Amino acid sequence: MVSDLSASAVTNALTSKWIGGNYQYLESTGSTNDLLKKQVTAGDPAHPPHGTVLLTDYQSQGRGRLDRRWEAPSGTSLLFSILLRPYWLGDRLSWLTMLAGTAIVEAIETETTLSASLKWPNDVVVCRNEIWHKVCGILLEGHIVAEQRLAYAVLGIGINVNIPPELLPNTAQPSTSLSTVAGRSISRLNLLVTLLRRIEILYDRADRGISPQDDWNRRLITIGQRVEVSGSGQGTPLSGIAEGTGEWGQLLVRDDNGQLHTIVAGDVTLRRVN
């Protein structure tokens, strides 16, 4: 059976101008991020080109942030990586997470009846039964060279599209799939095509020096909420109010003693849905 995300199907449907110009489809692989990085370091400095998309129907070694496993039954999800060669200053690497998250939310809302949001730093969530459920994760890996410039970045995206409720992974952050919440099957092809075009538009803006932070902030459910932050290098978990984000996406949390903390990385738990 030919996949709905085969090279011919996607190539014929693409509306993006340069993302996906080199589109690679694999029935299964270990990790799309790892495989794409291997291609980059294989020897030819121009291959694969900027905007390459590597997608699979199944990942046997899929992973998210902090090397956590990312599992999805074959043919149910969008599991892909994009190679970008921005040559931006290294500080701007976080812009890719911001614009990708914003694009994913926009694509979900365009192709489904659902309202989606972002949870700092890299989760896309939807509200189900008054609880935030994760439907997508982003894994960004960049390589910085001389003068603190980005030689390339690999942007990995995993979206739970049509996973049946009984096959959803049991995770600390409750997870769901778009089809489970929408009550119907979602076209993976349409969602992918819309998403790639949205990423391209937002990337081109960032490439002109326009920060995606404002758009990203508007989608963050974390801002203004009482949160608990763990794994940030502070020892005991930090509890406080998330007041905003820094220029490069750091989370600004004011604790109960009035001290403002800048969180570069960590796990954030929201106490409740507003």
C-alpha positions in Angstrom: 0.0 0.0 0.0 1.4 3.4 -1.0 1.6 5.9 1.9 -0.4 9.1 1.7 3.0 10.8 2.5 5.0 9.1 -0.3 7.4 11.3 -2.3 5.0 11.5 -5.3 2.0 12.4 -3.2 3.7 15.1 -1.2 5.7 16.6 -4.1 2.5 17.0 -6.2 0.7 18.7 -3.3 3.4 21.1 -2.0 2.6 24.8 -2.0 5.9 25.9 -0.4 8.5 27.5 -2.6 11.7 25.9 -1.2 10.9 23.8 1.9 10.4 20.3 0.7 12.1 20.9 -2.7 14.2 17.9 -1.6 11.7 15.6 0.0 12.7 12.2 1.2 10.2 9.5 2.4 11.1 6.4 4.3 8.7 3.7 5.4 10.7 3.4 8.7 13.9 4.6 10.2 15.6 5.0 13.5 15.4 8.8 13.9 14.8 11.3 11.2 16.9 13.9 13.1 19.8 11.5 13.4 19.6 10.3 9.8 19.5 13.9 8.4 22.5 14.9 10.5 24.4 12.0 9.1 23.6 13.1 5.6 24.9 16.6 6.5 28.2 15.3 7.7 28.7 12.7 5.0 31.1 14.8 3.0 29.4 17.0 0.4 29.0 20.4 2.1 26.1 21.4 -0.2 24.1 18.2 0.4 21.4 17.9 1.5 20.3 21.4 0.5 18.6 24.0 2.6 14.9 23.1 3.1 15.3 19.3 2.8 12.5 17.4 4.5 13.0 13.8 5.7 9.8 12.1 6.7 9.0 8.6 7.9 5.9 6.6 8.8 7.6 4.9 11.7 10.5 5.8 14.0 12.1 3.0 16.0 14.3 5.4 17.9 12.3 8.5 17.9 13.2 10.9 20.7 12.2 14.3 22.1 13.8 16.8 24.3 16.2 15.4 27.0 16.4 12.2 25.0 13.0 11.0 26.0 11.5 8.4 23.7 8.9 9.5 21.2 6.7 6.6 20.1 3.8 6.4 17.6 2.2 3.5 15.7 3.2 3.3 12.0 1.2 5.5 9.7 -0.6 7.4 12.4 1.5 10.6 12.8 3.6 13.2 11.2 7.2 12.4 12.0 9.8 14.4 10.1 12.8 16.7 10.2 13.8 19.8 8.2 17.3 20.8 7.4 17.9 24.6 7.6 21.1 26.4 6.8 20.4 29.9 8.2 24.0 31.1 9.0 22.5 33.2 11.7 24.2 34.2 14.9 23.9 31.3 17.4 21.7 33.2 19.7 18.9 33.1 17.1 18.7 29.3 17.2 15.8 29.6 19.5 13.9 31.5 16.9 13.5 28.2 15.0 11.7 26.7 17.9 9.5 29.8 18.2 8.5 29.9 14.5 8.0 26.2 14.2 5.7 26.1 17.2 3.7 29.0 15.9 3.4 27.4 12.4 2.3 24.1 13.9 -0.5 25.8 15.9 -1.6 27.7 12.8 -1.6 24.6 10.6 -3.6 22.6 13.1 -6.2 25.4 13.4 -6.4 25.6 9.6 -6.8 21.9 8.9 -9.0 20.9 11.9 -11.7 22.4 14.0 -9.4 22.5 17.0 -7.9 25.4 18.9 -4.2 24.7 19.7 -1.7 26.5 22.0 2.0 26.3 23.0 3.5 25.2 26.3 7.0 26.4 27.0 9.4 25.5 25.7 8.5 23.2 22.8 5.1 21.5 23.2 2.0 22.0 21.2 -1.1 21.3 23.3 -4.9 21.2 23.1 -7.4 21.4 25.9 -9.4 18.2 26.5 -11.7 17.8 29.5 -10.2 21.0 31.0 -6.7 19.4 31.0 -3.9 20.4 28.6 -2.9 17.4 26.4 0.3 17.3 24.3 -0.2 16.6 20.6 3.2 17.6 19.3 6.8 18.0 20.3 9.7 19.8 18.7 13.3 18.8 18.8 15.8 21.4 17.5 19.5 20.6 17.1 22.0 23.1 15.7 25.6 23.2 14.8 27.6 26.4 15.5 30.8 27.2 13.7 33.3 30.1 13.6 32.1 33.5 14.8 29.3 31.8 16.6 27.3 31.3 13.4 24.8 28.5 12.7 26.2 26.2 10.0 22.9 24.2 10.0 20.0 23.2 12.2 17.8 20.1 12.1 14.3 20.8 13.2 12.4 17.6 14.2 8.7 17.6 14.5 6.4 14.8 15.8 2.6 15.3 15.7 0.0 12.8 17.0 -2.5 13.0 14.1 -4.6 9.8 13.9 -3.4 7.7 16.9 -6.4 5.8 18.4 -7.0 6.7 22.1 -6.1 3.1 23.2 -2.6 3.4 21.6 -1.6 6.8 23.0 1.6 6.7 25.1 1.3 6.9 28.8 3.4 10.0 29.6 3.8 12.4 32.5 2.3 15.2 30.4 -1.0 13.8 29.2 -1.0 13.2 25.5 -3.7 12.9 22.9 -4.1 12.9 19.1 -5.8 15.4 16.8 -8.3 12.8 15.6 -9.2 11.8 19.2 -10.1 15.4 20.1 -11.7 16.3 16.7 -13.7 13.1 16.6 -12.7 12.4 13.0 -9.7 11.3 10.9 -7.4 14.1 9.9 -5.6 14.3 6.5 -1.9 13.9 7.2 -1.0 15.1 3.7 -3.1 18.3 4.0 -1.7 19.1 7.5 1.9 18.5 6.3 1.5 20.7 3.2 -0.1 23.6 5.2 2.5 23.3 7.9 5.5 23.4 5.6 4.2 26.5 3.9 3.6 28.2 7.3 7.1 27.3 8.5 8.5 28.7 5.2 6.7 32.0 5.6 7.7 32.5 9.2 11.3 31.4 8.4 11.6 33.9 5.6 10.4 36.7 8.0 13.0 35.6 10.6 15.7 35.5 7.9 15.0 39.2 7.3 15.7 39.8 11.0 12.0 39.9 12.3 11.8 38.0 15.6 9.0 35.5 15.9 8.9 36.1 19.6 5.7 38.2 19.7 3.7 35.7 17.7 5.1 32.9 19.9 4.3 34.7 23.1 0.7 35.2 22.1 0.3 31.4 21.7 2.0 30.5 25.0 -0.4 29.3 27.6 2.4 29.4 30.2 2.5 33.2 30.5 0.6 34.5 33.5 0.2 31.0 35.0 1.4 29.5 38.2 4.0 27.0 37.2 6.4 24.5 38.7 9.8 24.2 36.9 12.1 21.2 37.4 15.3 20.2 35.7 16.5 23.8 35.3 19.7 23.3 37.3 18.2 25.0 40.4 18.1 21.9 42.5 14.7 21.9 44.0 11.7 22.6 41.7 10.9 26.3 41.3 7.4 27.5 41.9 6.1 30.9 40.8 4.3 32.9 38.2 5.5 32.8 34.6 5.7 36.5 33.7 7.0 36.4 30.2 9.9 35.4 28.1 13.4 36.8 27.4 14.7 37.9 24.0 15.9 34.4 23.1 12.9 32.5 24.6 14.0 32.1 28.2 11.1 31.7 30.6 10.9 34.5 33.3 9.4 33.1 36.5 8.9 35.2 39.7 8.9 33.1 42.8 6.8 33.6 45.9 9.5 35.7 47.5 9.4 38.2 44.6 12.7 37.1 43.0 12.7 36.8 39.2 14.4 33.7 37.7 15.5 33.3 34.1 14.9 29.7 33.0 16.9 28.6 29.9 15.8 25.0 30.0 13.6 22.8 32.1 10.3 21.0 32.5 7.3 23.2 33.2 4.1 21.9 34.9 1.0 24.1 34.7 -1.1 23.9 37.8 -4.5 24.3 36.0 -6.2 25.3 32.8 -7.7 28.8 32.8 
